[in-house]
Amino acid sequence: MKFFWKYLFPALYGLLFYTIIRLVSDLTNADKFWERRWQQNVIEIGVTILMSFGLVRLPGYFLRKFQKGKGRNSTGKVFLEFGEILLTAMVIATAVSSLVHVLSNDYPIGIDDLVIVNVLLALFLLLHYAIVRGNSSIKAFIEQKLQLEKITNDKLQTELKFLKAQYHPHFLFNALNTIYFQMDENIAEAKKSVEKFSELLRYQLYDQQQTVPVSQEIHYLENFIRLQEIRSSEKLKVTVHFDGKLSGQLIYPLLLLPLVENAFKYVGGDYWICIGATLDEGGLRFSVHNAIPAEMPSGTDGGIGLENLQRRLLLLYPDRHTFRIEKKEGRFIAELLLQELPAEAGHY
């Protein structure tokens, strides 16, 4: 294909241009192409083809020249661009045609022949320029679109990392505080808590591939719940049920933590928390209900944790999730549905 555009296309361009010139010229002068001296035809065809190798490159050359300049494309700029191309081509064509005519006919070229050559040349260049201009605009549009998508994707990835990182300081403080007080009461239990804490850190620091099996996310939550139960009051009742069918489905990590964390943070009243996860038509339905005091202070609707979760859901599961939070009859309800989770290889 590259050979065609570089060598064959200019030759065909020149042959077509010369054929049309001969048709127009012979019809007006009643000449017959095949009755002319063959040397004359060979010279004219050869020179026209050689000239075409330069003419077909003129639109691309001037287009690159103008694109280097500053300012946006405008109608005036396009007309100026084509005007320079046409003027350059007409000067070349006039000089070459005059020289060839003298060499092959031994007398100067007529005005009518020059008019025919330049009018046809203008039509050819206009069509060629329009095609080159259109291709260049389409290519520039596609490149701009790809660049914009790359910038948007980079921005979203940065935002996701920032939102995910905001969970860590609060979690670290609570976990360390729990282990600190536990060490005064039971060293053996404190060691177990450190082991669970290390598993949580390992999951956060090293297992943050793009998606993880939901079983890993559930294991992470179980360790987190265990640590929270240790630091909570003995009167707190925690009920946990995770559907055994949830295993190899893939989910983005640390999406469920804010709901559980929020429940332990604001539990009150009758002091109970109910956490559940089930498989729902190929998706994940996750719910956290917790008792709350009869009167909760203002600004205790989940704070930055739930705000970040909502933002992550919009970025990761656009139009593929349902998220609901509600205060009702002494309880706080949070329910999340992630639709159509893909399965890990080997799990169906």
C-alpha positions as CSV (number, residue, x, y, z in Angstrom):
1,M,0.0,0.0,0.0
2,K,2.8,2.4,0.8
3,F,4.4,1.6,-2.6
4,F,1.1,2.4,-4.4
5,W,0.7,5.8,-2.8
6,K,4.4,6.7,-3.2
7,Y,5.0,5.6,-6.8
8,L,1.9,4.3,-8.6
9,F,-0.6,7.0,-7.5
10,P,1.5,10.0,-8.8
11,A,1.9,8.2,-12.1
12,L,-1.8,7.5,-12.4
13,Y,-2.5,11.0,-11.3
14,G,-0.3,12.4,-14.1
15,L,-1.7,10.1,-16.8
16,L,-5.3,11.1,-15.9
17,F,-4.4,14.7,-15.9
18,Y,-2.7,14.5,-19.3
19,T,-5.6,12.4,-20.8
20,I,-8.1,15.1,-19.8
21,I,-5.9,17.9,-21.2
22,R,-5.7,16.0,-24.5
23,L,-9.4,15.4,-24.6
24,V,-10.3,19.0,-24.0
25,S,-7.5,20.4,-26.2
26,D,-8.2,18.0,-29.1
27,L,-11.9,18.5,-29.1
28,T,-11.5,22.3,-29.3
29,N,-8.8,22.2,-32.0
30,A,-10.2,19.2,-33.9
31,D,-6.8,17.5,-33.5
32,K,-6.3,13.7,-33.3
33,F,-4.0,12.5,-30.5
34,W,-2.9,9.3,-32.4
35,E,-1.8,11.4,-35.5
36,R,0.8,13.4,-33.6
37,R,4.4,12.4,-33.5
38,W,5.0,9.7,-31.0
39,Q,8.1,11.4,-29.7
40,Q,6.0,14.4,-28.8
41,N,3.5,12.3,-26.9
42,V,6.2,10.5,-25.0
43,I,7.9,13.7,-24.0
44,E,4.6,15.3,-22.8
45,I,3.4,12.1,-20.9
46,G,6.8,11.6,-19.3
47,V,7.1,15.3,-18.1
48,T,3.5,15.3,-16.9
49,I,4.1,12.2,-14.8
50,L,7.4,13.6,-13.4
51,M,5.6,16.9,-12.5
52,S,2.8,15.0,-10.8
53,F,5.2,13.5,-8.3
54,G,5.7,17.0,-7.0
55,L,2.1,18.2,-7.4
56,V,0.6,15.4,-5.4
57,R,2.8,16.3,-2.4
58,L,2.0,20.0,-2.5
59,P,-1.2,19.8,-0.4
60,G,0.4,17.7,2.3
61,Y,3.5,20.0,2.4
62,F,1.5,23.3,2.8
63,L,-0.9,21.6,5.2
64,R,2.0,20.7,7.6
65,K,3.4,24.2,7.1
66,F,0.1,25.8,8.2
67,Q,-0.5,23.4,11.1
68,K,2.8,24.4,12.6
69,G,1.5,28.0,12.8
70,K,-0.5,29.2,15.8
71,G,-4.2,29.8,15.9
72,R,-7.2,27.8,15.1
73,N,-8.4,26.7,11.7
74,S,-10.7,29.2,10.0
75,T,-12.3,29.8,6.6
76,G,-9.7,32.5,5.9
77,K,-6.9,30.2,6.8
78,V,-8.2,27.4,4.5
79,F,-8.6,29.8,1.6
80,L,-5.1,31.2,2.1
81,E,-3.7,27.7,2.4
82,F,-5.3,26.5,-0.9
83,G,-4.4,29.8,-2.6
84,E,-0.7,29.2,-1.9
85,I,-0.9,25.6,-3.1
86,L,-2.7,26.7,-6.3
87,L,-0.4,29.6,-7.0
88,T,2.7,27.4,-6.6
89,A,1.3,24.6,-8.7
90,M,0.3,27.1,-11.5
91,V,3.7,28.6,-11.6
92,I,5.3,25.1,-11.9
93,A,2.7,23.9,-14.5
94,T,3.1,27.1,-16.6
95,A,6.8,26.9,-16.7
96,V,6.9,23.1,-17.4
97,S,4.2,23.3,-20.1
98,S,5.9,26.2,-21.9
99,L,9.3,24.4,-21.9
100,V,7.7,21.1,-23.1
101,H,5.8,22.8,-25.8
102,V,8.9,24.5,-27.1
103,L,10.9,21.3,-27.0
104,S,8.2,19.2,-28.8
105,N,6.7,21.7,-31.2
106,D,9.5,24.2,-31.7
107,Y,7.1,27.2,-31.1
108,P,5.8,28.9,-27.9
109,I,2.7,27.6,-26.2
110,G,-0.6,29.4,-26.8
111,I,-2.7,31.2,-24.2
112,D,-5.6,28.9,-24.7
113,D,-3.4,25.9,-23.9
114,L,-2.1,27.6,-20.8
115,V,-5.7,28.4,-19.7
116,I,-6.8,24.7,-20.2
117,V,-3.8,23.4,-18.2
118,N,-4.3,25.8,-15.3
119,V,-8.1,25.5,-15.1
120,L,-7.8,21.7,-15.1
121,L,-5.0,21.8,-12.6
122,A,-7.1,24.0,-10.3
123,L,-9.9,21.5,-10.4
124,F,-7.6,18.6,-9.7
125,L,-5.9,20.3,-6.8
126,L,-9.2,21.4,-5.3
127,L,-10.4,17.8,-5.2
128,H,-7.1,16.5,-3.9
129,Y,-6.8,19.3,-1.3
130,A,-10.3,18.6,0.0
131,I,-9.5,14.9,0.5
132,V,-6.1,15.6,2.2
133,R,-7.7,18.3,4.3
134,G,-10.5,16.0,5.3
135,N,-8.2,13.1,6.2
136,S,-6.0,15.5,8.3
137,S,-9.0,16.8,10.2
138,I,-10.4,13.4,10.9
139,K,-6.9,12.2,12.1
140,A,-6.5,15.2,14.3
141,F,-10.0,14.7,15.8
142,I,-9.3,11.1,16.6
143,E,-5.9,11.9,18.1
144,Q,-7.5,14.6,20.2
145,K,-10.3,12.3,21.3
146,L,-7.8,9.6,22.3
147,Q,-5.7,12.1,24.2
148,L,-8.7,13.4,26.0
149,E,-9.8,9.9,26.9
150,K,-6.3,9.2,28.2
151,I,-6.3,12.3,30.3
152,T,-9.7,11.5,31.7
153,N,-8.7,7.9,32.5
154,D,-5.5,9.1,34.2
155,K,-7.6,11.6,36.2
156,L,-10.1,8.9,37.2
157,Q,-7.3,6.5,38.2
158,T,-5.7,9.2,40.4
159,E,-9.1,10.0,42.0
160,L,-9.8,6.4,42.7
161,K,-6.4,6.0,44.4
162,F,-7.0,9.1,46.5
163,L,-10.5,8.0,47.5
164,K,-9.2,4.5,48.4
165,A,-6.3,5.9,50.4
166,Q,-8.6,8.0,52.5
167,Y,-9.9,4.9,54.3
168,H,-6.5,3.9,55.6
169,P,-5.7,6.6,58.2
170,H,-9.0,6.2,60.0
171,F,-8.8,2.4,59.9
172,L,-5.1,2.3,61.1
173,F,-5.9,4.6,64.0
174,N,-8.8,2.4,65.2
175,A,-6.9,-0.9,64.8
176,L,-3.8,0.3,66.6
177,N,-5.9,1.8,69.4
178,T,-7.7,-1.5,69.8
179,I,-4.4,-3.5,70.1
180,Y,-2.9,-0.9,72.5
181,F,-5.7,-1.4,75.1
182,Q,-5.9,-5.2,74.5
183,M,-2.2,-5.6,75.4
184,D,-3.0,-4.4,79.0
185,E,-5.6,-7.2,79.4
186,N,-4.6,-10.2,77.3
187,I,-1.2,-10.5,75.5
188,A,-2.2,-13.7,73.7
189,E,-5.4,-12.1,72.3
190,A,-3.3,-9.0,71.4
191,K,-1.0,-11.2,69.3
192,K,-4.0,-12.7,67.5
193,S,-5.2,-9.2,66.8
194,V,-1.8,-8.3,65.4
195,E,-2.0,-11.2,63.1
196,K,-5.4,-10.2,61.8
197,F,-4.2,-6.6,61.6
198,S,-1.2,-7.7,59.5
199,E,-3.6,-9.7,57.1
200,L,-5.7,-6.5,56.7
201,L,-2.6,-4.5,55.9
202,R,-1.3,-7.1,53.5
203,Y,-4.7,-7.0,51.6
204,Q,-4.7,-3.2,51.4
205,L,-1.0,-2.9,50.4
206,Y,-0.3,-5.9,48.2
207,D,-3.6,-7.3,46.9
208,Q,-4.9,-4.2,45.2
209,Q,-5.1,-5.6,41.7
210,Q,-7.8,-4.1,39.6
211,T,-10.4,-6.7,40.8
212,V,-10.3,-9.4,43.4
213,P,-12.5,-12.5,44.1
214,V,-15.3,-11.6,46.4
215,S,-14.1,-14.3,48.8
216,Q,-11.0,-12.3,49.5
217,E,-13.1,-9.2,50.2
218,I,-15.3,-11.2,52.6
219,H,-12.3,-12.6,54.4
220,Y,-11.0,-9.1,54.8
221,L,-14.3,-8.0,56.3
222,E,-14.4,-10.9,58.7
223,N,-11.0,-9.9,60.1
224,F,-12.1,-6.3,60.3
225,I,-15.3,-7.2,62.1
226,R,-13.3,-9.4,64.5
227,L,-11.0,-6.5,65.4
228,Q,-14.0,-4.2,65.9
229,E,-15.8,-6.6,68.1
230,I,-12.7,-6.8,70.4
231,R,-12.7,-3.0,70.9
232,S,-16.5,-2.7,71.2
233,S,-18.8,-3.1,74.3
234,E,-19.7,-6.6,75.3
235,K,-23.4,-5.7,75.0
236,L,-23.0,-5.2,71.2
237,K,-24.6,-8.0,69.3
238,V,-23.2,-8.6,65.8
239,T,-24.9,-10.9,63.3
240,V,-23.0,-11.9,60.2
241,H,-24.1,-14.0,57.2
242,F,-22.2,-14.4,54.0
243,D,-23.7,-16.5,51.3
244,G,-21.5,-19.6,50.5
245,K,-22.2,-19.1,46.8
246,L,-20.1,-16.0,46.9
247,S,-16.6,-17.1,45.9
248,G,-15.1,-16.5,42.5
249,Q,-17.1,-13.5,41.5
250,L,-14.8,-10.5,40.8
251,I,-15.2,-7.2,42.7
252,Y,-13.2,-4.0,43.1
253,P,-11.6,-4.1,46.6
254,L,-12.5,-2.1,49.7
255,L,-16.0,-1.2,48.5
256,L,-17.8,-2.9,51.3
257,L,-15.6,-1.7,54.2
258,P,-17.1,1.8,54.5
259,L,-20.6,0.3,55.2
260,V,-19.3,-2.0,58.0
261,E,-17.0,0.7,59.4
262,N,-19.9,3.2,59.5
263,A,-22.1,0.7,61.4
264,F,-19.5,0.2,64.1
265,K,-18.8,3.9,64.3
266,Y,-22.4,5.0,64.8
267,V,-24.1,2.0,66.5
268,G,-26.1,2.9,69.5
269,G,-29.5,2.4,71.1
270,D,-30.1,-1.4,71.3
271,Y,-26.5,-2.0,70.2
272,W,-26.9,-4.5,67.4
273,I,-25.4,-4.8,63.9
274,C,-26.6,-7.1,61.2
275,I,-24.3,-7.7,58.2
276,G,-25.2,-9.8,55.2
277,A,-24.1,-10.6,51.6
278,T,-25.9,-12.8,49.1
279,L,-25.6,-13.8,45.5
280,D,-28.4,-12.0,43.6
281,E,-28.8,-13.1,39.9
282,G,-25.1,-13.0,39.3
283,G,-24.6,-9.9,41.3
284,L,-23.8,-9.1,44.9
285,R,-26.3,-7.8,47.4
286,F,-24.7,-6.4,50.5
287,S,-26.6,-5.0,53.5
288,V,-25.6,-3.5,56.8
289,H,-28.3,-2.6,59.4
290,N,-27.4,-1.2,62.8
291,A,-29.2,0.2,65.7
292,I,-28.8,3.9,66.4
293,P,-29.6,6.2,69.3
294,A,-33.1,7.8,69.4
295,E,-31.5,11.1,68.7
296,M,-28.3,11.2,66.6
297,P,-26.2,14.3,66.5
298,S,-26.3,16.2,63.2
299,G,-23.7,15.4,60.6
300,T,-23.6,11.7,61.5
301,D,-24.9,10.2,58.2
302,G,-21.7,8.4,57.3
303,G,-19.4,11.3,56.7
304,I,-16.5,11.1,54.2
305,G,-16.5,7.3,54.2
306,L,-19.9,6.9,52.5
307,E,-19.3,10.0,50.3
308,N,-16.1,8.4,49.0
309,L,-18.0,5.1,48.5
310,Q,-20.6,6.8,46.4
311,R,-18.0,8.4,44.3
312,R,-16.1,5.2,43.7
313,L,-19.3,3.4,42.7
314,L,-20.0,6.0,40.1
315,L,-16.5,5.6,38.7
316,L,-16.3,1.8,38.9
317,Y,-19.9,0.7,38.3
318,P,-21.7,3.3,36.3
319,D,-25.3,2.3,35.7
320,R,-24.5,-1.1,37.3
321,H,-25.2,-0.5,40.9
322,T,-27.9,0.5,43.4
323,F,-26.9,2.1,46.7
324,R,-29.4,3.1,49.4
325,I,-29.0,4.5,52.9
326,E,-31.9,5.2,55.2
327,K,-32.7,6.0,58.8
328,K,-35.9,4.2,60.0
329,E,-37.4,3.3,63.3
330,G,-34.2,3.4,65.4
331,R,-32.0,1.8,62.8
332,F,-29.6,2.8,60.0
333,I,-30.0,0.9,56.8
334,A,-27.3,0.7,54.1
335,E,-27.8,-1.6,51.1
336,L,-25.6,-2.0,48.0
337,L,-26.4,-4.1,44.9
338,L,-23.6,-4.7,42.3
339,Q,-25.0,-6.1,39.2
340,E,-23.6,-8.8,36.9
341,L,-20.3,-9.5,38.5
342,P,-17.8,-11.3,36.2
343,A,-16.5,-14.6,37.4
344,E,-12.9,-15.5,38.1
345,A,-11.3,-17.9,35.6
346,G,-12.2,-21.4,36.6
347,H,-15.4,-20.3,38.5
348,Y,-18.7,-20.4,36.8
